[in-house]
Amino acid sequence: MSNLDVKPSATVCGGREDVPAGPVRELLTGRTVQLGESTQVRRLLPSLGRRMIGAWCFVDHYGPDDIAQEPGMQVPPHPHMGLQTVSWLHDGEVLHRDSLGRKQTVRPRELGLMTSGEGISHSEESPRDHARYLHGAQLWIALPDSRRHVPPAFEHHAELPEVTAQGLHATVILGELDGTASPGTLHSPLVGADLTLAEGAAARLPLQPDFEYAALAMSGQVDVDGVTVAPGSLLYLGSGRRDLSLLADSSASLMLLGGEPFAEKIVMWWNFIGRSHEDIVEAREEWSTSTRFGEVHGYNGARLSAPPIPATPLKPRGRER
């Protein structure tokens, strides 16, 4: 997933000094961003006051959109470095192509996980013959400094482990939940899970107190620790929790995101994560002039050009504004 903003601002994230030591209830609503020709997303991370949740540093929620007469998602080839991308769908399909030569259709409740490492490029599009509805989330995970230069890789996991309880069904996307672990490759301690609640469900989900967490409502309204969260909203929960109460008057679904607070300070600009202004300038130049990020074959269209670098030097600072 690309940040298609033609004038992206630099976002500085990381550091543990601003992570709440205990539980909080901070409700965030997304800002609308146009993505490609016909897809609008609600951007929830980074936001004005909240930049990261563990190593999760970028969250877009989109749909459900009726794309029966539309091309759907059309994101041309673009580069990434220093991060992992997570594709997660509730409806529709996304065709992934990358500079490693991988071509993979990702379907609902399947994990598409791309590790950019030192550099990769990819495109994402709805197949020519696609389902009527498109609904999902695209997320980024910041790689720690020790792992941000690893060789790029792409994983597709069509089957993921599940956790069930009375009225609750959870798919473990990444990390571990209630003793059940995803096969997806991680480089930081974190968790991502897709939760479905039946009508009238009242559940209590076990958490790790040294993680910070947030809940992203995907469909239906759900009461999370006493706060009603509507679709496309993110409730930041802080840390220090051993469990989380969930109530649903009607059927609902949400994503649980969490992780150990990310200690390093990073610079995130356009589709790059680095540690300094120089890292970003170098990556932008190499996307324009070198073969560092490879080439995506098979996409019917030109690749994205990088926006101009801001005049003000990019400096890594803390997690919050």
FIZA-994786 format. One record per residue: residue number from 1; chain; residue in three letters; x, y, z of N, C-alpha, C, CB in turn. Coordinates in steps of 0.02 Angstrom, whole numbers, m for minus. Glycine has a CB too. Example, Ala and Ser with C-alpha at 12.3 -4.5 7.8 and 13.67 -1.06 7.14 Angstrom:
SITE   i ch  aa     nu     nv     nw    cau    cav    caw     cu     cv     cw    cbu    cbv    cbw
SITE   1  A ALA    660   m284    390    615   m225    390    660   m165    390    565   m224    452
SITE   2  A SER    642   m112    354    684    m53    357    645      2    394    704    m30    286
END
This chain:
SITE   i ch  aa     nu     nv     nw    cau    cav    caw     cu     cv     cw    cbu    cbv    cbw
SITE   1  A MET     42    m59      0      0      0      0     44     62      0    m48      0     61
SITE   2  A SER     25    109    m42     65    170    m47     30    228    m14     78    186   m120
SITE   3  A ASN     71    275      9     47    340     27     49    382    m36     89    373     85
SITE   4  A LEU    m10    396    m66    m12    430   m131    m16    506   m125    m71    405   m170
SITE   5  A ASP     m8    532    m66     m8    605    m56     48    635    m97     m2    623     19
SITE   6  A VAL     32    684   m140     84    715   m182    126    765   m143     52    750   m242
SITE   7  A LYS    102    785    m83    141    829    m39    144    799     31    111    901    m38
SITE   8  A PRO    174    740     37    174    707    103    216    745    153    200    636     97
SITE   9  A SER    191    746    215    230    777    268    273    724    301    184    811    320
SITE  10  A ALA    328    745    329    370    699    365    338    685    433    443    728    375
SITE  11  A THR    338    622    452    310    602    517    366    573    558    252    550    508
SITE  12  A VAL    374    599    617    427    575    661    395    534    716    470    633    690
SITE  13  A CYS    420    474    727    387    426    772    439    392    815    348    374    731
SITE  14  A GLY    413    355    865    456    313    905    476    344    972    517    296    867
SITE  15  A GLY    511    304   1011    530    325   1078    476    308   1128    544    400   1080
SITE  16  A ARG    495    288   1188    447    264   1237    426    315   1289    475    205   1272
SITE  17  A GLU    453    376   1286    441    422   1340    368    445   1344    486    482   1333
SITE  18  A ASP    330    441   1288    262    464   1288    210    408   1288    251    508   1228
SITE  19  A VAL    232    346   1299    185    290   1302    151    290   1370    222    222   1289
SITE  20  A PRO     85    290   1373     51    288   1438     72    227   1478    m25    290   1429
SITE  21  A ALA     83    237   1542    103    181   1586     44    137   1605    137    208   1649
SITE  22  A GLY    m16    161   1592    m76    123   1610   m129    129   1556   m104    146   1676
SITE  23  A PRO   m187    100   1567   m241    101   1518   m267    171   1505   m298     57   1540
SITE  24  A VAL   m284    184   1442   m317    246   1423   m373    228   1374   m267    298   1390
SITE  25  A ARG   m415    276   1356   m468    267   1307   m467    329   1262   m539    257   1341
SITE  26  A GLU   m430    324   1207   m419    381   1163   m448    365   1094   m342    398   1158
SITE  27  A LEU   m506    394   1079   m541    377   1017   m517    421    960   m618    385   1026
SITE  28  A LEU   m494    390    905   m468    425    847   m512    412    787   m395    403    833
SITE  29  A THR   m527    465    750   m563    458    687   m516    473    630   m625    505    685
SITE  30  A GLY   m525    439    575   m478    446    519   m492    506    476   m479    384    477
SITE  31  A ARG   m441    527    439   m451    579    388   m455    544    321   m392    632    390
SITE  32  A THR   m496    571    276   m508    539    211   m451    556    163   m575    562    182
SITE  33  A VAL   m425    503    131   m370    510     83   m390    473     19   m303    483    112
SITE  34  A GLN   m380    505    m39   m393    471   m102   m335    425   m119   m404    523   m159
SITE  35  A LEU   m351    362   m136   m300    313   m151   m313    286   m221   m299    255    m99
SITE  36  A GLY   m273    308   m269   m283    284   m338   m345    316   m369   m289    209   m340
SITE  37  A GLU   m373    281   m418   m427    311   m458   m495    311   m423   m433    274   m523
SITE  38  A SER   m510    259   m385   m579    253   m361   m585    229   m289   m616    205   m405
SITE  39  A THR   m531    231   m251   m533    207   m182   m517    263   m134   m485    148   m172
SITE  40  A GLN   m561    274    m86   m548    320    m32   m535    280     32   m607    370    m22
SITE  41  A VAL   m487    303     72   m471    269    134   m478    317    192   m400    239    131
SITE  42  A ARG   m486    288    251   m484    327    313   m417    314    346   m545    308    362
SITE  43  A ARG   m375    365    349   m308    358    377   m311    370    452   m257    407    342
SITE  44  A LEU   m292    318    490   m298    321    563   m231    327    598   m333    260    588
SITE  45  A LEU   m179    301    568   m110    311    590    m68    327    529    m83    247    628
SITE  46  A PRO    m22    374    536    m11    418    593    m66    471    597     58    452    589
SITE  47  A SER    m83    492    658   m132    545    669    m98    602    706   m193    519    708
SITE  48  A LEU   m136    655    718   m107    715    748    m74    701    815   m161    768    757
SITE  49  A GLY   m106    661    857    m78    650    923    m50    581    936   m129    664    973
SITE  50  A ARG    m65    534    891    m43    465    902     m7    440    840   m103    419    919
SITE  51  A ARG     56    422    848     97    404    789    108    329    781    164    438    794
SITE  52  A MET    110    292    837    124    220    833     85    182    886    200    208    840
SITE  53  A ILE     77    117    872     51     69    921     98     10    918    m24     47    905
SITE  54  A GLY    144      5    967    199    m42    959    238    m22    897    173   m115    954
SITE  55  A ALA    252    m71    854    287    m56    791    239    m40    735    330   m115    771
SITE  56  A TRP    172    m44    747    123    m24    696    128     52    687     50    m46    717
SITE  57  A CYS    138     74    625    150    146    615    106    177    561    222    156    596
SITE  58  A PHE     64    136    528     23    162    473    m38    117    468     62    164    404
SITE  59  A VAL    m98    147    470   m160    108    465   m209    145    421   m191     95    536
SITE  60  A ASP   m231    113    367   m285    137    324   m342     88    327   m260    147    251
SITE  61  A HIS   m403    113    334   m463     72    330   m503     95    270   m506     76    397
SITE  62  A TYR   m528     48    230   m567     67    171   m627     22    162   m523     65    108
SITE  63  A GLY   m680     51    133   m740     14    119   m786      7    179   m723    m53     92
SITE  64  A PRO   m839    m35    171   m853    m73    110   m876    m27     53   m906   m125    124
SITE  65  A ASP   m844    m35     m5   m859      4    m65   m889    m41   m118   m796     40    m91
SITE  66  A ASP   m941    m17   m151   m970    m53   m208   m930    m35   m270  m1047    m35   m217
SITE  67  A ILE   m890    m82   m295   m847    m68   m352   m867   m110   m413   m774    m83   m334
SITE  68  A ALA   m931   m131   m414   m955   m173   m469   m944   m140   m537  m1028   m189   m461
SITE  69  A GLN   m953    m74   m540   m944    m37   m602   m881      7   m601  m1006      7   m616
SITE  70  A GLU   m836     m7   m555   m776     32   m546   m714    m12   m553   m776     68   m478
SITE  71  A PRO   m656     18   m568   m595    m22   m572   m571    m47   m504   m540     18   m604
SITE  72  A GLY   m596    m16   m450   m574    m37   m384   m506    m10   m367   m574   m113   m379
SITE  73  A MET   m469    m47   m327   m402    m25   m307   m354    m26   m365   m375    m69   m250
SITE  74  A GLN   m320     29   m377   m270     33   m430   m211     74   m403   m300     66   m495
SITE  75  A VAL   m162     41   m375   m104     74   m346    m42     54   m387    m94     55   m270
SITE  76  A PRO    m14    101   m427     42     85   m471    104     64   m432     57    144   m516
SITE  77  A PRO    154     36   m467    217     18   m434    247     76   m396    267     m8   m485
SITE  78  A HIS    269     61   m334    299    111   m291    347     76   m243    244    151   m252
SITE  79  A PRO    393    112   m213    445     80   m171    427     81    m97    511    115   m181
SITE  80  A HIS    460     37    m60    458     38     13    528     21     39    405    m12     41
SITE  81  A MET    543     47     98    604     26    134    591     33    209    666     68    112
SITE  82  A GLY    624     m9    248    624     m3    320    559    m23    355    639     66    338
SITE  83  A LEU    516    m61    320    451    m77    349    423   m143    322    401    m20    336
SITE  84  A GLN    370   m166    353    329   m221    327    260   m194    310    325   m280    378
SITE  85  A THR    229   m220    257    160   m203    241    116   m264    254    153   m179    167
SITE  86  A VAL     56   m250    279      7   m302    293    m57   m287    254     m8   m308    369
SITE  87  A SER    m78   m333    211   m141   m327    175   m193   m372    209   m134   m346     99
SITE  88  A TRP   m250   m342    228   m302   m380    263   m370   m362    236   m298   m368    340
SITE  89  A LEU   m407   m411    212   m470   m400    179   m528   m434    216   m467   m425    108
SITE  90  A HIS   m586   m399    214   m649   m430    234   m691   m447    173   m687   m384    281
SITE  91  A ASP   m685   m407    120   m721   m420     57   m675   m401     m1   m788   m379     54
SITE  92  A GLY   m682   m437    m56   m645   m421   m117   m580   m459   m123   m632   m348   m119
SITE  93  A GLU   m540   m439   m173   m474   m468   m184   m426   m412   m204   m477   m524   m240
SITE  94  A VAL   m363   m423   m188   m310   m377   m210   m254   m417   m242   m282   m335   m149
SITE  95  A LEU   m236   m398   m303   m182   m431   m339   m117   m395   m324   m196   m433   m415
SITE  96  A HIS    m71   m430   m293     m5   m403   m274     47   m426   m326     16   m426   m203
SITE  97  A ARG     87   m379   m351    146   m394   m392    205   m357   m361    135   m372   m467
SITE  98  A ASP    264   m388   m362    321   m354   m333    384   m365   m374    332   m376   m262
SITE  99  A SER    437   m330   m355    500   m332   m391    539   m395   m379    542   m273   m373
SITE 100  A LEU    514   m439   m335    544   m506   m327    515   m555   m377    533   m531   m256
SITE 101  A GLY    466   m532   m416    433   m576   m464    372   m611   m437    481   m627   m488
SITE 102  A ARG    351   m595   m375    292   m627   m346    229   m595   m374    294   m620   m269
SITE 103  A LYS    181   m637   m389    114   m617   m410     65   m658   m370    103   m626   m488
SITE 104  A GLN     25   m624   m329    m18   m661   m283    m83   m623   m272     18   m672   m216
SITE 105  A THR   m139   m658   m279   m204   m630   m262   m217   m644   m188   m260   m660   m307
SITE 106  A VAL   m231   m591   m150   m246   m597    m79   m322   m590    m71   m208   m542    m37
SITE 107  A ARG   m351   m638    m34   m423   m641    m26   m441   m631     48   m451   m709    m51
SITE 108  A PRO   m506   m624     63   m527   m610    133   m499   m661    183   m602   m610    137
SITE 109  A ARG   m475   m633    238   m446   m670    295   m383   m708    275   m498   m718    323
SITE 110  A GLU   m349   m687    222   m283   m713    205   m232   m659    219   m281   m737    131
SITE 111  A LEU   m172   m678    240   m120   m630    256    m73   m621    197    m81   m652    317
SITE 112  A GLY    m68   m559    173    m15   m539    127     34   m497    165    m44   m501     65
SITE 113  A LEU     94   m522    175    145   m489    217    207   m477    176    161   m531    280
SITE 114  A MET    224   m413    165    284   m396    126    335   m362    172    266   m351     66
SITE 115  A THR    395   m388    173    450   m358    211    494   m321    162    491   m413    251
SITE 116  A SER    496   m255    167    534   m216    118    609   m220    132    512   m144    118
SITE 117  A GLY    627   m222    197    699   m223    213    734   m165    179    730   m289    192
SITE 118  A GLU    789   m182    145    830   m130    114    796    m98     53    897   m158     93
SITE 119  A GLY    745   m130     25    710    m99    m30    672   m148    m74    757    m61    m71
SITE 120  A ILE    610   m131    m91    568   m171   m135    519   m124   m168    532   m230    m96
SITE 121  A SER    490   m144   m223    434   m107   m252    378   m156   m267    455    m69   m315
SITE 122  A HIS    316   m130   m267    258   m173   m281    200   m131   m306    238   m212   m218
SITE 123  A SER    151   m165   m335     88   m134   m355     31   m174   m324     81   m131   m432
SITE 124  A GLU    m27   m141   m318    m87   m174   m291   m146   m152   m332    m97   m157   m215
SITE 125  A GLU   m188   m200   m352   m245   m184   m393   m300   m235   m383   m225   m180   m467
SITE 126  A SER   m362   m212   m394   m417   m259   m397   m412   m297   m463   m486   m223   m391
SITE 127  A PRO   m421   m363   m463   m419   m400   m526   m471   m374   m575   m430   m475   m513
SITE 128  A ARG   m460   m388   m639   m506   m364   m691   m577   m389   m676   m484   m388   m761
SITE 129  A ASP   m585   m453   m661   m649   m481   m641   m649   m485   m564   m662   m551   m674
SITE 130  A HIS   m679   m436   m533   m675   m433   m460   m744   m435   m428   m638   m370   m438
SITE 131  A ALA   m744   m450   m363   m805   m452   m324   m836   m382   m320   m792   m480   m253
SITE 132  A ARG   m900   m381   m302   m936   m318   m301   m909   m271   m247  m1009   m329   m289
SITE 133  A TYR   m892   m298   m189   m873   m255   m133   m798   m261   m116   m915   m273    m71
SITE 134  A LEU   m770   m206    m95   m701   m203    m72   m700   m173     m2   m656   m162   m121
SITE 135  A HIS   m672   m210     45   m671   m187    115   m611   m218    150   m737   m206    151
SITE 136  A GLY   m570   m175    180   m512   m202    215   m471   m149    249   m469   m240    167
SITE 137  A ALA   m410   m169    266   m362   m124    298   m293   m137    271   m364   m133    375
SITE 138  A GLN   m254    m84    266   m184    m90    248   m143    m59    304   m169    m54    179
SITE 139  A LEU    m91    m94    324    m53    m73    383     22    m80    370    m73   m115    444
SITE 140  A TRP     61    m39    404    134    m44    402    160    m58    472    166     22    373
SITE 141  A ILE    216    m93    473    253   m107    534    324    m81    525    253   m185    552
SITE 142  A ALA    348    m39    570    416    m14    566    465    m69    585    425     48    612
SITE 143  A LEU    517    m78    546    570   m126    562    620    m95    610    605   m151    497
SITE 144  A PRO    642   m132    660    695   m105    704    760    m96    665    707   m151    765
SITE 145  A ASP    804    m55    691    865    m38    656    906   m101    638    907      8    697
SITE 146  A SER    906   m150    681    946   m210    669    918   m253    612    949   m252    732
SITE 147  A ARG    855   m239    591    823   m281    540    802   m242    478    763   m315    569
SITE 148  A ARG    815   m177    477    788   m138    421    826   m145    356    786    m66    440
SITE 149  A HIS    883   m180    357    920   m192    295    918   m265    274    993   m170    304
SITE 150  A VAL    871   m303    301    865   m374    281    843   m378    208    815   m412    327
SITE 151  A PRO    857   m433    174    833   m441    105    757   m438    103    859   m507     75
SITE 152  A PRO    729   m409     51    656   m405     45    625   m474     36    637   m360    m13
SITE 153  A ALA    562   m480     57    527   m545     53    452   m532     51    545   m590    114
SITE 154  A PHE    416   m582     24    342   m579     24    316   m647     47    315   m562    m46
SITE 155  A GLU    267   m645     92    235   m706    117    160   m702    105    250   m716    192
SITE 156  A HIS    131   m759     87     58   m764     82     37   m824    123     35   m771      7
SITE 157  A HIS     m7   m812    172    m33   m865    215   m109   m868    206    m14   m853    291
SITE 158  A ALA   m131   m919    169   m202   m927    155   m241   m952    215   m213   m974     96
SITE 159  A GLU   m206   m988    260   m238  m1013    320   m201   m987    381   m240  m1091    320
SITE 160  A LEU   m239   m963    429   m211   m934    489   m244   m965    550   m220   m857    490
SITE 161  A PRO   m209   m969    606   m238  m1000    666   m295   m958    695   m184  m1010    720
SITE 162  A GLU   m339   m991    731   m398   m958    758   m406   m972    832   m460   m981    721
SITE 163  A VAL   m438   m925    865   m456   m931    936   m531   m920    941   m416   m879    981
SITE 164  A THR   m566   m964    976   m638   m957    984   m657   m957   1057   m675  m1012    946
SITE 165  A ALA   m709   m919   1072   m739   m917   1139   m813   m904   1128   m706   m862   1186
SITE 166  A GLN   m851   m902   1182   m923   m893   1175   m938   m825   1143   m958   m898   1243
SITE 167  A GLY   m965   m827   1081   m983   m767   1045   m926   m731   1011  m1015   m720   1091
SITE 168  A LEU   m864   m757   1017   m805   m725    988   m766   m773    945   m760   m697   1044
SITE 169  A HIS   m746   m749    886   m702   m787    843   m644   m742    823   m740   m815    780
SITE 170  A ALA   m583   m764    835   m524   m723    821   m478   m759    772   m486   m706    886
SITE 171  A THR   m455   m724    721   m403   m748    676   m339   m712    694   m422   m736    601
SITE 172  A VAL   m286   m750    708   m222   m721    729   m183   m704    665   m182   m770    776
SITE 173  A ILE   m179   m640    650   m146   m617    589    m70   m619    597   m169   m545    571
SITE 174  A LEU    m46   m590    651     25   m588    667     35   m594    742     58   m523    640
SITE 175  A GLY     92   m621    761    107   m628    832     66   m682    865     95   m563    867
SITE 176  A GLU     53   m673    930     20   m725    970    m38   m696   1009     70   m758   1017
SITE 177  A LEU    m92   m732   1011   m151   m713   1050   m176   m774   1088   m207   m684   1004
SITE 178  A ASP   m180   m768   1154   m205   m821   1198   m170   m888   1184   m281   m829   1189
SITE 179  A GLY   m104   m885   1173    m64   m945   1163    m65   m972   1092    m88   m998   1208
SITE 180  A THR    m99   m939   1045   m102   m960    976    m62   m913    933   m175   m965    951
SITE 181  A ALA    m15   m939    892     33   m897    855     22   m901    780    104   m918    872
SITE 182  A SER     30   m844    747     27   m840    674     93   m863    644     12   m767    651
SITE 183  A PRO     92   m890    582    154   m909    548    190   m850    516    140   m960    495
SITE 184  A GLY    161   m791    516    192   m733    485    257   m713    519    145   m675    484
SITE 185  A THR    306   m691    480    372   m672    506    369   m603    539    425   m672    449
SITE 186  A LEU    395   m599    600    397   m537    636    468   m519    655    354   m541    699
SITE 187  A HIS    480   m453    663    545   m428    684    541   m387    748    576   m387    629
SITE 188  A SER    480   m379    775    468   m345    839    413   m382    875    449   m269    828
SITE 189  A PRO    412   m378    942    357   m409    979    292   m370    968    373   m411   1055
SITE 190  A LEU    243   m401    934    180   m369    922    126   m421    908    185   m321    862
SITE 191  A VAL     64   m397    902      8   m441    886    m40   m403    840    m27   m466    950
SITE 192  A GLY    m71   m441    795   m126   m417    755   m177   m472    750   m103   m394    684
SITE 193  A ALA   m241   m457    763   m293   m508    761   m357   m478    734   m304   m538    831
SITE 194  A ASP   m395   m520    699   m460   m502    672   m513   m535    716   m467   m523    597
SITE 195  A LEU   m556   m494    745   m606   m519    794   m676   m511    765   m600   m481    861
SITE 196  A THR   m715   m565    768   m785   m563    749   m828   m579    810   m800   m613    690
SITE 197  A LEU   m876   m536    824   m921   m544    881   m991   m557    857   m919   m481    927
SITE 198  A ALA  m1023   m609    885  m1092   m624    869  m1139   m575    904  m1109   m697    888
SITE 199  A GLU  m1200   m571    880  m1249   m528    912  m1258   m547    985  m1317   m532    875
SITE 200  A GLY  m1253   m497   1028  m1260   m508   1099  m1199   m535   1135  m1316   m554   1110
SITE 201  A ALA  m1143   m539   1099  m1082   m568   1129  m1054   m522   1183  m1029   m581   1075
SITE 202  A ALA  m1030   m554   1236   m993   m519   1289   m931   m561   1303  m1037   m509   1355
SITE 203  A ALA   m874   m534   1284   m812   m573   1287   m759   m534   1325   m786   m591   1217
SITE 204  A ARG   m710   m570   1352   m653   m540   1385   m591   m571   1354   m655   m550   1464
SITE 205  A LEU   m550   m529   1322   m493   m552   1283   m429   m544   1323   m488   m514   1217
SITE 206  A PRO   m388   m596   1330   m325   m589   1368   m274   m547   1330   m296   m658   1384
SITE 207  A LEU   m239   m503   1366   m188   m460   1337   m123   m467   1375   m212   m386   1337
SITE 208  A GLN    m69   m438   1347     m5   m436   1381      5   m366   1410     53   m454   1332
SITE 209  A PRO     14   m360   1475     17   m293   1506     75   m249   1482     21   m301   1579
SITE 210  A ASP    129   m280   1456    185   m239   1433    177   m216   1361    250   m277   1441
SITE 211  A PHE    121   m234   1328    105   m209   1261     59   m149   1268     73   m265   1218
SITE 212  A GLU     62   m104   1218     10    m55   1209    m36    m80   1154     39     17   1192
SITE 213  A TYR   m101    m60   1156   m151    m89   1111   m196    m35   1082   m192   m141   1148
SITE 214  A ALA   m229    m55   1027   m283    m15    999   m332    m62    964   m256     39    949
SITE 215  A ALA   m394    m40    958   m446    m79    924   m473    m38    866   m503    m98    973
SITE 216  A LEU   m472    m67    806   m498    m36    745   m564    m69    727   m447    m41    687
SITE 217  A ALA   m619    m31    730   m685    m59    712   m690    m65    636   m742    m15    740
SITE 218  A MET   m706   m126    613   m712   m138    541   m784   m135    518   m682   m206    524
SITE 219  A SER   m830   m165    555   m901   m164    538   m943   m173    601   m918   m218    485
SITE 220  A GLY  m1001   m142    602  m1043   m145    661  m1014   m104    717  m1053   m218    683
SITE 221  A GLN  m1055    m87    766  m1031    m50    824  m1015    m98    880  m1083      2    848
SITE 222  A VAL   m959    m87    913   m938   m131    967   m918    m88   1027   m880   m177    945
SITE 223  A ASP   m936   m111   1086   m916    m78   1148   m849   m108   1170   m972    m86   1204
SITE 224  A VAL   m798    m66   1169   m731    m88   1189   m712    m53   1254   m678    m72   1132
SITE 225  A ASP   m708    m91   1308   m692    m63   1374   m736     m3   1390   m618    m43   1376
SITE 226  A GLY   m801     m9   1374   m848     43   1391   m855     99   1341   m829     72   1455
SITE 227  A VAL   m817     98   1286   m820    149   1235   m850    120   1171   m749    179   1221
SITE 228  A THR   m900    153   1143   m930    130   1081   m886    152   1023  m1002    158   1073
SITE 229  A VAL   m864    104    982   m819    118    927   m855    102    862   m753     76    933
SITE 230  A ALA   m863    152    819   m898    145    755   m849    124    701   m933    210    736
SITE 231  A PRO   m873     94    647   m829     72    593   m785    129    567   m870     43    536
SITE 232  A GLY   m722    114    556   m675    164    531   m645    206    586   m708    207    482
SITE 233  A SER   m657    190    650   m628    226    706   m579    180    742   m683    250    755
SITE 234  A LEU   m530    211    776   m478    175    811   m478    197    884   m409    187    779
SITE 235  A LEU   m485    150    929   m482    166   1001   m414    145   1027   m539    130   1040
SITE 236  A TYR   m373    195   1046   m308    181   1076   m318    165   1150   m258    241   1067
SITE 237  A LEU   m287    110   1173   m302     84   1240   m244     89   1289   m321     13   1234
SITE 238  A GLY   m186    114   1266   m129    118   1311   m101     49   1328   m148    155   1373
SITE 239  A SER    m69     45   1386    m36    m17   1407    m60    m35   1478     41    m10   1405
SITE 240  A GLY    m30    m88   1506    m45   m107   1574   m109   m148   1582    m51    m47   1615
SITE 241  A ARG   m136   m172   1526   m198   m212   1529   m182   m287   1527   m245   m193   1471
SITE 242  A ARG   m218   m324   1567   m213   m398   1565   m270   m429   1525   m212   m426   1636
SITE 243  A ASP   m324   m390   1514   m378   m415   1473   m418   m355   1447   m424   m463   1513
SITE 244  A LEU   m465   m369   1402   m504   m316   1370   m576   m341   1363   m474   m297   1300
SITE 245  A SER   m624   m301   1388   m694   m319   1383   m723   m295   1317   m734   m291   1442
SITE 246  A LEU   m763   m338   1285   m795   m323   1220   m869   m341   1225   m761   m363   1162
SITE 247  A LEU   m912   m296   1202   m984   m308   1201  m1011   m288   1132  m1020   m267   1257
SITE 248  A ALA  m1057   m329   1106  m1086   m314   1041  m1161   m327   1043  m1053   m356    985
SITE 249  A ASP  m1202   m274   1032  m1275   m283   1029  m1295   m319    965  m1311   m215   1034
SITE 250  A SER  m1258   m305    911  m1268   m339    848  m1202   m366    825  m1300   m291    794
SITE 251  A SER  m1201   m407    773  m1138   m435    749  m1091   m379    729  m1151   m484    690
SITE 252  A ALA  m1026   m388    743   m977   m337    730   m909   m368    721   m975   m286    788
SITE 253  A SER   m863   m331    691   m795   m355    683   m747   m298    694   m785   m385    612
SITE 254  A LEU   m688   m314    720   m637   m265    733   m569   m298    728   m646   m233    802
SITE 255  A MET   m518   m256    723   m449   m279    724   m417   m257    789   m410   m253    662
SITE 256  A LEU   m381   m303    821   m341   m286    880   m269   m279    858   m349   m341    936
SITE 257  A LEU   m239   m222    873   m170   m207    857   m133   m192    921   m163   m148    807
SITE 258  A GLY    m74   m222    930    m36   m209    991     36   m226    983    m65   m248   1048
SITE 259  A GLY     76   m207   1030    146   m223   1028    185   m190   1084    175   m204    962
SITE 260  A GLU    246   m213   1093    291   m181   1140    308   m112   1114    356   m223   1150
SITE 261  A PRO    302    m60   1155    316      8   1131    383     12   1095    315     58   1190
SITE 262  A PHE    382     44   1037    440     45    993    490     97   1019    419     62    920
SITE 263  A ALA    549     74   1039    597    116   1074    633    165   1028    647     74   1110
SITE 264  A GLU    644    144    966    685    185    920    645    243    891    713    142    864
SITE 265  A LYS    679    297    877    648    353    843    662    349    768    674    420    873
SITE 266  A ILE    610    360    729    615    349    657    589    410    619    576    286    636
SITE 267  A VAL    604    412    555    577    462    509    536    423    457    634    505    476
SITE 268  A MET    473    441    449    431    411    399    409    465    350    369    376    431
SITE 269  A TRP    426    456    286    407    504    234    389    465    171    465    555    219
SITE 270  A TRP    333    483    141    306    449     82    301    374     97    350    462     19
SITE 271  A ASN    339    332     62    337    260     73    401    232    103    323    224      7
SITE 272  A PHE    438    276    136    502    258    164    503    267    240    559    299    132
SITE 273  A ILE    538    223    275    554    234    345    630    230    353    519    181    391
SITE 274  A GLY    659    282    381    730    285    393    745    310    463    765    329    342
SITE 275  A ARG    806    329    474    826    355    539    851    427    534    880    311    570
SITE 276  A SER    855    454    473    881    521    465    855    551    400    958    521    467
SITE 277  A HIS    862    616    394    846    652    332    886    623    274    860    727    340
SITE 278  A GLU    949    607    287    992    581    233    968    513    208   1064    574    258
SITE 279  A ASP    942    471    252    914    407    231    858    417    180    888    367    292
SITE 280  A ILE    815    465    194    756    477    152    778    507     85    706    523    187
SITE 281  A VAL    822    555     87    847    587     25    879    534    m20    897    643     41
SITE 282  A GLU    920    491      9    954    439    m30    904    391    m61   1003    400     15
SITE 283  A ALA    853    370    m22    804    323    m49    763    354   m105    757    300      7
SITE 284  A ARG    744    417    m97    706    450   m151    747    455   m214    685    520   m128
SITE 285  A GLU    811    472   m208    855    478   m267    863    410   m301    923    506   m246
SITE 286  A GLU    870    358   m261    882    292   m290    819    263   m322    908    244   m237
SITE 287  A TRP    760    282   m298    698    262   m332    695    293   m401    637    281   m291
SITE 288  A SER    722    354   m407    720    390   m470    775    370   m518    724    464   m457
SITE 289  A THR    833    349   m492    891    342   m536    926    275   m536    941    393   m518
SITE 290  A SER    910    230   m489    948    168   m485    902    107   m485    992    167   m421
SITE 291  A THR    932     48   m476    894    m14   m477    883    m42   m406    930    m66   m520
SITE 292  A ARG    896     m2   m356    892    m27   m287    824    m59   m271    904     31   m238
SITE 293  A PHE    770    m30   m295    703    m54   m278    675   m103   m329    657      4   m270
SITE 294  A GLY    713   m119   m380    691   m168   m429    636   m141   m474    667   m230   m394
SITE 295  A GLU    606   m187   m512    554   m169   m560    495   m217   m554    582   m170   m633
SITE 296  A VAL    435   m190   m557    374   m230   m556    352   m242   m627    318   m194   m514
SITE 297  A HIS    344   m305   m645    323   m323   m713    249   m343   m713    366   m380   m741
SITE 298  A GLY    213   m323   m765    145   m346   m775     92   m295   m758    134   m405   m735
SITE 299  A TYR    110   m240   m723     60   m189   m708     49   m146   m769     83   m146   m647
SITE 300  A ASN    m14   m133   m786    m31    m94   m846    m32    m20   m830    m98   m117   m875
SITE 301  A GLY     27     10   m827     31     81   m812    100     99   m787    m21    100   m761
SITE 302  A ALA    111    164   m782    176    189   m760    183    184   m684    186    263   m783
SITE 303  A ARG    244    181   m660    255    180   m589    248    250   m560    325    151   m572
SITE 304  A LEU    241    254   m494    235    319   m461    301    355   m459    207    310   m390
SITE 305  A SER    298    420   m467    356    463   m457    357    487   m385    357    522   m506
SITE 306  A ALA    417    495   m358    423    519   m289    408    593   m285    493    504   m261
SITE 307  A PRO    372    616   m234    361    688   m224    426    723   m206    308    700   m170
SITE 308  A PRO    426    790   m210    486    828   m188    498    819   m113    478    902   m205
SITE 309  A ILE    561    819    m95    579    817    m24    562    885      8    655    800    m15
SITE 310  A PRO    535    886     70    522    950    104    586    990    113    489    938    171
SITE 311  A ALA    578   1056    112    636   1100    120    666   1095    189    617   1172    105
SITE 312  A THR    624   1083    239    648   1077    308    677   1008    320    591   1092    358
SITE 313  A PRO    738   1002    348    766    936    361    722    894    405    834    943    394
SITE 314  A LEU    718    830    390    677    783    427    716    758    488    654    724    382
SITE 315  A LYS    687    764    546    721    743    607    678    693    646    738    805    652
SITE 316  A PRO    709    638    668    670    591    709    658    620    778    707    524    715
SITE 317  A ARG    595    615    800    578    637    867    534    585    899    544    707    866
SITE 318  A GLY    489    605    944    451    558    984    389    530    950    431    589   1046
SITE 319  A ARG    351    490    989    293    455    963    233    501    955    276    398   1008
SITE 320  A GLU    229    553    995    172    598    993    194    668    973    137    599   1061
SITE 321  A ARG    146    707    952    161    774    929    190    816    986    100    807    901
END
